[in-house]
């Protein structure tokens, strides 16, 4: 049996990244491609360098060619400790910068308006290259459109308040529960406008609201994955 590709999408706060990392321990010879972090790194680079003012009107954002921005930032992907990391101008972009509220909101907005075709092609090529050597876990948005030949596709969902509760510890008192809830609702709206969270024939929707641990969430997915 050849290597497989497992795509995992999830609403904000469903534990998508943690589940993917847990699956690395359950699926032999696997690597994790943080597809969402590629977009976050692009957004971080835009914010950091001032290449574009993301507060500009939507017509200007819709003319963005994301691949051109990637080239300007000299963005590249490396696999380190079985997970993808992103470099901009030969400097690794740290997780804290990728996950900041500013980057998160701007990423949702840019992805809603920008032309993502070349980015999808870029991501598809990375997945195909990795699949030659590994079982590939892809954590991203709109995975089925990016990789139509994917073997498994999961969408993690959970109640909004539960998602806020899980996410708020990440910001260490920098934001209130209600403020974070508003941020997450706003990101949900942007993601849906972008056409994400679609349910395809291959998609299995997994409700993780009642799960008490990442291990429990990962085991729910493993019930369907054949290695």
Beta strands, then each sheet from edge to edge (+ up, - down):
strand 1: 5-10
strand 2: 30-34
strand 3: 76-80
strand 4: 83-88
strand 5: 91-92
strand 6: 135-139
strand 7: 152-157
strand 8: 203-207
sheet 1: 2+ 6+ 1+ 7+ 8+
sheet 2: 3+ 4- 5+
end
